[in-house]
Amino acid sequence: MKKPFIILVIMTIMTGCAKWQNPQFIPVWKTIETKPEVARVILSKINKDALTESGMAEYCLLKTIVDYKTHVDIDNDSLISASITYYNQHGNEWHRGRAYFYRGVLKMYRFGNIIEAVRDFKVAEYISEKTDDEDLKTHVYDYLAQVNHYFRNYPSILRYSHKLLDISTERKDSAMMLKNLMMCATTHADMDQMDSAYFYIKKGIELEKHANMDQLQDIYSMMAEIYADQGETAKAQAYLDKWKQTDSNNTKWYLIPAYIRKAQGEYDMAIRLAEMGLTSGDQNVRRKCLVLLAELYHLKGEKEKAEETRLLIGSYDDMKYTNQAMMMVDWQQNIDEQRLTKDFYRQTTWMQRLIIGIVIVVVIAVAAGMWWHRRKVHRLSSQLDEDARNTSELNTKVGLLENRMEHISNTLLIGTQMYNQLQQRQSIAEATAKEQQSLVDYFAQLRPKRWQEWGKKYKNLSTAQYVFLIMQDDLRYDDEAIATVLDVKRTSVRSMRSRIKSREK
């Protein structure tokens, strides 16, 4: 009876310590997230000289994490890089994934090397998904969402926010669900997709009781802004009052009352509030204040001030962050594609080895019957043909993707130049059809909300008619300015407007 019991105990201990190779590190791992100072004390008592190579790799990993969490100065990433080198050679994906993740954290927050940090985060992402390590996935997705937020790479932010939302829903973690719903709502709001933002913020309100004070401030401020933007002043004011009760001190307070005053027709008060909102440290808030000021000046008939304000808005609409976001999208997609390619070749190598083994078995068993041998050969040949077709299709798709990205880059560059010409009221009469189309494609990316409005309002517009609408509705040019830019008579301008009018749905 004693022997089976001892075996059972040993197996239980081994199962419990599967994540931690060295038992003396277990107390460190258990306290490192919630009590890093305690973990530091425990780690300092370990005799490094008695550690094996694997133990030293784990020690270097833990030492780096503890130093980071206890705000100790870290000059370089040599310790954790040594751990990564060991785990790359000897496996242990649990440790390897965390080593890559925390090296990415160091590069991002201690050394300011965001690109290299993303490389490590992407490796950690691959490991976490391959091993279905939910704790690691949660951390990696959160940090990748933060990185993409820095570059305003909204599609990727949404991608990782939805992954986190799926995990929190599966865990039934209401606080985590609320956080990720807010991430989705904020991202849609930054993209001017207020309907989608409203969808997620409404779901967030259902979890209001799980919110901390900062989250309550975000929920109430966003609801107030959405209702103010829709002209529902009573609802906006109600959420604004709730927001003020949280003792928040935020210059966004001036923007929302300004929306309300505009809806009530009190333009002078709205202008004063919007001007006060320009002191905000949030660039999105400052831009929204400028847009509102331009609209208010236009409503008051102060065209010169409205035009000056629109020019200021242009400084917020440059291609810097758009290009950075595209670069981040392309770069992360390339990493994912390389990962898929490596997985494909790894699987192919494994299949080739399997095929060789099967052939050997077939040769040994040929005496058992030629029919069985021919059947195996035929099956293997079909599999090889299918692999070859799949490889060819993948190469074709990669080539098409590269051509498409190059075309998009050239189109946006030409579109940017054409749009700058329009802003400076330079003539585009000599522009080719391709250049005009590039301008229209660029504008669709620059002003997605207005582009959607035109799509709902008109049907079958030509490229030239869209260029006309850009000058008329976006740049607010009068007939004389439009005629000058297009090098046509004013009667032609009126004729163009009439034709566009006839295309309304």
Buried (B, 14 or more C-beta within 10 A) or exposed (E): EEEEEEEEEEEEEEEEBEBBBBEBBBBBBBBBEEEBEBBBEBBEEBEEEEBEEBBBBBBBBBBBBBBBBEEEEBEEBEBBBBBBEBBEEEEBBBBBBBBBBBBBBBBBEBBEBBEBBBBBBBBBBBBBBEBEBEBBBBBBBBBBBBBBBEBBBBEBBBBBBBBBBEBBEEEEBBEBBBBBBBBBBBBBBBBBBBEBBBBBBBBBBEBEEBBEEEBBBBBBBBBBBBBBBBEBBEBBBBBBEBBEEBEBEBBBBBBBBBBBBBBEEBBEBBBBBBBBBBEBEEEBBBBBBBBBBBBBBBBBEBEEBBBEBBEBBEEBBEBEBBBBBBBBBBBBEBBEBEBEBEEBEEEBEEBEEEBEEBBEEBEEEEEEEEEEBEEBEEEBEEEEEEBEEEBEEBEEEEEEBEEEBEEBBEBBBBBBEBBEBBBEBEEBEEBEEEBBBBBBBBBBBBBEEBBEEBEEEBEEBBBBBBBBBBBBEBBBBEBEBBBBBBEBEEEBBEEBBEBBEEEEE
